[in-house]
Amino acid sequence: MSSASQTLVGSGVTTGAATPATPNAQNGHHSHHHHHTGRRLRQFLRPDGKKVHIAGSPEEANILHKSLTKDEKAGDFDVVIHGSPEHACASKILQGPRKVVNTTQLEALRHSHKHHTDRHEQLKAEHGDLATEFERVIRELDALSSELHMVSSHAVQLDANFSKYGYSAHLRTKDSPPSGSVSLNSDDELFDKEAWEAERKLGTTMRFYQKPIVRQYFHKGLLWRAREAQEVASYELFIDLFYVGIIAITGDAAAEHATSESLLHFSIVFIMGWKFWSDIGLLISWFDSDDILRRFSVLFVLTCLLGFTTNIADAFKHTYTPLVAFYLAARLFMGLSLLWYAYDIPMVRSSMLGHGILNIIPAAFWIGSIYVEEPSKQGLIWPALFLDTFGYSLMIFVQRPDVWLPSRRATDWIKKRFEFFPGANIEHRIERTGAFVTLVFGSCVLGLLYQSSKAFGVNAFFGKAVLGLIQAFTFNWLYFEIDSFNLHTHAIRRSIVSAMTWFTIHLPFIMSFVLSASALAVLVRAHDSPDSPVESLYETFIPRSEEHITTGLSWFYCGGLGISLLCMAIIAFSHEHKKIPHIRLTKPKRLIFRVLISIAIILLPLAHLNSLDLVGTTTGLVGSVLVVELFGASCTGDNILWDSKCRRDRARYDGECGARKEEIEKIVKEGRVVNVEELAKRETGLRGATCNV
């Protein structure tokens, strides 16, 4: 093990050892049971009583010395620069009458430890049992003081009406240990190793039903969250894979006949399918119920989704009734589930009643749409879609009457009724939405996979497929990296308006990109451009290759791509990004350029280009957005190609070894070198503390 060198910058030549300054040490007591692991010491107290302050750099040492000179006498302190030998050499920049001496912190600690250990043994020899009893009382007082500090300072009783629901409300800081947690410090006399070993081997069982727990909820403007981290369940990923087929069926059905009627039908079916996904995700995010019944419920909804999917292709001619029937079965099931939660969890009863009723009301419109013909059918479908899509948003505004209700009396009444209401887990919602967006981008690549029958089939078909791949990769780059880079506040956390914008805009963003990707698949197979011989395609793809692309298909492709790029600009604008000094182009300016490019893409069908020119032009425009983002996000005067000062050849690595804490401490005290090969040869699974070397 290598010891870190330090440079002492003080008012005089510093000699002797240094010791950590603890509250007890400052009062003249010795406490060797406190281990400040994981934190860099900021002060030392030498045996002669002089205090040594630690700085992280020579510049910090200079500033610290100037500030301490104003408050303390020149001979009562020293300043230490913590770091490597390079830091010690760098300390030469500190000029003046102060003397600079290199020393080793580890040697100082060993010397100090030996000094206090000898003093401790001397006191025990002189006073015997009295010194032992005095030491035990100090330990107990330290433990009680720590517990009292945590209870009094970090568990403040809140003004909240939780008692009627059987809850106790306390505000705790994040560094407070969870209740019931056991410290694994080997010096902790309260730690029962045998009990811990027995408990860690115990398993749990899955019940058919267990009472659901609200994962997080709002109360008096404060978000209360369960301490357990919410992980993505395996059946949530299973649902995402299910949607690969739904995206392909809905998009291909629209691109096959690129007309305004097919666009209308595509929008209706896609929004209905989106509700399946969002309802399941919202219910899982609200309530924790890891039981068998939860999985059967998800399976039932997936069965309804399967029946819904099998009736998409001919929905508005012969299979509209079964399409709506499967959709309503899932929606009514979700509504009844919410009503059950309202009965079972009184704390959020009003909110669950509201959501449950909003789930059931649109059923009347859907049932009525079965018995009327076009165009009257649309007059019932779109109000139902509006309530299904924005019902959750309506409930959010109802639960926050201060935003829209002027009457104080009515506001107080609503607040009393909706005193508690569940909130979506932000991290879970972002992760699930990101996974769905990735799925959509992947579906675009899936549509590009045509089959060639030539030995070397590098032609216009392959070129259009490569350009489509570049588009999908660029969109993925922009969404997940460019727009999420230097993020200060996510839209969900920023405000209620930005949160609702982020939630709402993802639906047209995904829907338009799916439409564009489906039209792109047809453009890739089209043989209307030069160097695209139809005989080079595999025999099953020849009938699917278009000789001329229709105007509607061009509008589907360009309109979908432009709208999705515009929606992505709105999503990026809803976030709050960090401010970077001397940046070439601020984020609003780059987003304005993105909006202008999206408008140009939307209007591109007016140029009447063939498939190769159309795909190539749109790819160039999308690529220009990426170039502007990368160049604009750099700072003036910086080399945007590479950073010669990044020092990528330097890194810090930590290695974990199975060794007892007492053994490592003994090696450090004696100044011996740890034999890494010996530690590696030991039996795996050795019990003891994990150390970093």
Secondary structure, 3 states (H helix, E strand, C coil): CCCCEEEEEECCCCCCCCCECCHHHHCCCCCCCCCCCCCCCCEEECCCCCEEEEECCHHHHHHHHHHHHHHCCCCCEEEEEECCHHHHHHHHHCCCCCCEEEEEHHHHHHHHHHHHHHHHHHHHHHHCHHHHHHHHHHHHHHHHHHHHHHHHHHCEECCCCCHHHCCCCEECCCCCCCCCCCCCCCCCCCCCHHHHHHHHCCCCCCCCCCCCEECEEEECCEEEECCCCCCCCHHHHHHHHHHHHHHHHHHHHHHHCCCHHHHHHHHHHHHHHHHHHHHHHHHHHHEECCCHHHHHHHHHHHHHHHHHHCCCCCCCCCCHHHHHHHHHHHHHHHHHHHHHHHHHCHHHHHHHHHHHHHHHCHHHHHHHHHCCCCCHHHHHHHHHHHHHHHHHHHHHHHCCHHHCCCCHHHHHHHHHHCCEEECCCHHHHHHHHHHHHHHHHHHHHHHCCCCECCCCCCCHHHHHHHHHHHHHHHHHHHHHHHCCCCEEECHHHHCHHHHHHHHHHHHHHHHHHHHHHHHHHHHHHCCCCCCCCHHHECCCCCCCCCCCCCHHHHHHHHHHHHHHHHHHHHHHHHCEECCCCCECCCHHHHHHHHHHHHHHHHCHHHHCCCHHHHHHHHHHHHHHHHHHHHHHCCECCCCCCCCCCCCCCCCCCCCEEECCHHHHHHHHHHCCCCCHHHHHHCCCCCCCCEEEC
